[in-house]
């Protein structure tokens, strides 16, 4: 039988999971509507952070420690992806400033 602490923990983690799901949804909307590529990169990074938080909360909710390992691996991969996207975007911006994009040679 679950004690009062267990009931409170279960309710709190359920609330956190719902709020994180809503936050992921709102960040996804920002990812889709933009308005510029930098906003999309930030929204994608935010979604990655929220997914890591979701995995951590889900690990607490289920009592399964394996989700923490998944969260750590996902965080490392997401960080590398965000850095790669930011560097790609920076290179495109430099080319655009130099006039190599927009059909100028």
N, C-alpha and C positions, 0 to 999 in steps of 0.2 A: 504494500500500500504506500502511496505517495504522501509525504509530509507536506506541510504548508510551504516550505521552501521549494519543493519540487513543483508544486502547483504554480507558485509565483514565477519560477524560472521558466516553466513551460509557456505560461501566458505572456511573459515578457519576450521570449524568443519568437513566439508566434507574431506578436506585434512588430518586432524588429524585422522579421522576414517579410511581412506585408509592406512595411514602410520602404524597405530596400527594393522590393519589387516595383513599387510606385516610382521610386527614384530612378530605377533603371528604365522604366517606361518613359519618364520625362526626359531623361538624357538621350534616349533613342529618338524621341521627337526632335530634340535639338540637333542630333546627328543628321536627321533626314532634311530638316528645313534650313540648315546652315546658319547664317547667310554666306559665309565664306569658308574656304578650306581650313583656316586656322581654328575656327569654331568647331568644325567637324572633328578635327584631331583632338581638341580638348574634350569634346563630348565622348569620343571613343575611349580616351584615357579615363575619363570619369566612369564610364560603364565598366571598364576593367577593374577599377578600384572598388566599385560597388559589387561586382561579382565576387571579388576576393572577400569582401565583408560578408556577403551572402553565404559564401561557403563556410566562413568561420562561424556565423550564427547557426547555420544548418548543422555544423558539427556539434555545437552545444546542444541543439534541439534533439538530435538523434543519439548523442552520446558516442558517436563513431569518430575516432581520431583520424581515420584515413582521409576525411575531407580536408583536414588541415594540411596534409601533405599535398593534396591536389591544389589547394589554395596557394601554397608557396610556389609550386611549379608554375601555376598559371600566372602568378604575379611576376615571376622572372621573365616569362615569355612575353607577357603583355608590356612590360617595361621596354624590352628590346624592340618590340613592334612599334611602340610609341616613339622611341628615339629614331628608328629608321624612317618612319613617316615624317617626323619633324625635319630630319636632314634632307629628305627628298623634297619636301615643300620649300626648304631654304634654297636648295639648288635651283628649283624652278623660279623662285623669286629673283635670284641673282641673274639668271638667264633673261628673264623678262626685263629687268632693269638695264641690261646691256643691249637690249634690242634684238636678241636672237629669237625671240618668240614674237608672234603677231605678224609673221610673214615678212620680216625685214632681213632676211639673209641668214 
